[in-house]
Amino acid sequence: MLTRIKISNSATGLLYQRFKAEQQYYTPNIILRNALMFSISNGDKYDKQEINMSGTEFQISTLFGNNSNIYKLLIDQYYKRKLTDQEYKTIICYHIEEGLRNNDFSSMFI
């Protein structure tokens, strides 16, 4: 069971540069959680590309709160299989970065 996750360096940069103003109203974990789900709702799919997971570290309990098992089940269902912890970690990082990069996601906060 995962307890911590590191997002990518580029996701960390996007979070603290592009979403700096939003952090007056939303904590980083809420922005990241919404970026993850935004990416999934857009139909983005991880396709084995390498992801640099050496950015900011978050505890899973901080990122997903009491709903961490629900997020795991949703992502397993989205990928139509039970993911390993390593796959789950990589896929979370992928979707967070994709969500943060999407201009439509950033416009949600305007």
C-alpha positions in Angstrom: 0.0 0.0 0.0 1.4 3.4 -1.0 1.9 6.0 1.6 3.8 8.7 -0.3 4.1 9.8 -3.9 6.4 12.2 -5.7 5.1 14.2 -8.6 7.3 15.0 -11.5 9.6 18.0 -11.6 7.6 19.6 -14.4 4.3 19.1 -12.4 6.0 20.7 -9.4 7.0 23.7 -11.5 3.5 24.0 -13.0 1.9 23.8 -9.6 4.0 26.5 -8.1 4.3 28.8 -11.1 1.1 28.5 -13.1 -1.2 27.9 -10.1 0.5 30.2 -7.6 -2.5 32.6 -7.4 -4.9 29.7 -6.9 -3.0 28.6 -3.9 -4.4 31.5 -2.0 -7.8 29.7 -2.1 -6.9 26.0 -2.7 -4.2 23.9 -1.1 -1.8 22.1 -3.5 -3.4 18.7 -2.8 -6.8 19.9 -3.9 -5.4 21.4 -7.2 -3.5 18.1 -7.8 -6.5 16.0 -7.1 -8.6 18.0 -9.5 -5.9 17.9 -12.1 -5.8 14.1 -11.8 -9.5 13.7 -12.3 -9.6 16.3 -15.1 -7.0 14.3 -17.0 -9.0 11.1 -16.6 -12.3 12.8 -17.6 -10.5 14.0 -20.8 -9.7 10.4 -21.7 -5.9 10.8 -21.3 -4.2 7.3 -21.0 -0.7 6.5 -19.8 1.2 4.8 -22.5 4.4 3.6 -20.8 6.3 6.9 -21.3 9.0 7.6 -18.8 8.1 10.0 -16.0 10.6 11.8 -13.8 9.1 11.4 -10.3 11.6 13.5 -8.5 9.4 16.6 -7.7 7.5 17.5 -4.6 6.5 14.6 -2.3 2.9 14.2 -1.0 1.5 11.7 1.4 -1.3 9.7 -0.2 -3.5 10.5 2.8 -3.0 14.3 2.2 -3.5 14.0 -1.5 -6.7 11.9 -1.4 -7.9 12.2 2.2 -10.1 9.4 3.5 -11.0 8.5 -0.1 -7.6 7.0 -1.1 -9.2 3.6 -1.6 -11.9 5.1 -3.8 -9.3 6.8 -6.0 -7.4 3.5 -6.3 -10.5 1.7 -7.4 -11.5 4.4 -9.9 -8.1 4.3 -11.5 -8.0 0.5 -11.6 -11.4 0.5 -13.3 -10.3 3.2 -15.7 -7.4 1.1 -16.8 -9.5 -2.1 -16.6 -7.1 -4.0 -14.4 -5.7 -4.1 -10.9 -2.6 -1.9 -11.0 0.6 -2.6 -9.0 1.7 0.0 -6.5 4.4 1.1 -8.9 2.0 1.4 -11.8 -0.5 3.3 -9.7 2.2 5.7 -8.6 3.4 6.3 -12.1 -0.2 6.7 -13.5 -1.1 9.2 -10.8 2.0 11.3 -11.7 1.1 11.1 -15.4 -2.5 12.2 -14.9 -1.5 15.0 -12.5 0.9 16.4 -15.0 -1.5 16.1 -17.9 -4.2 17.9 -16.0 -1.9 20.7 -14.9 -0.6 21.2 -18.5 -4.1 21.4 -20.0 -5.1 25.0 -20.6 -8.8 24.1 -20.0 -7.9 23.0 -16.5 -6.2 26.3 -15.6 -9.2 28.2 -17.0 -11.4 26.5 -14.4 -9.9 28.7 -11.7 -10.5 32.0 -13.5 
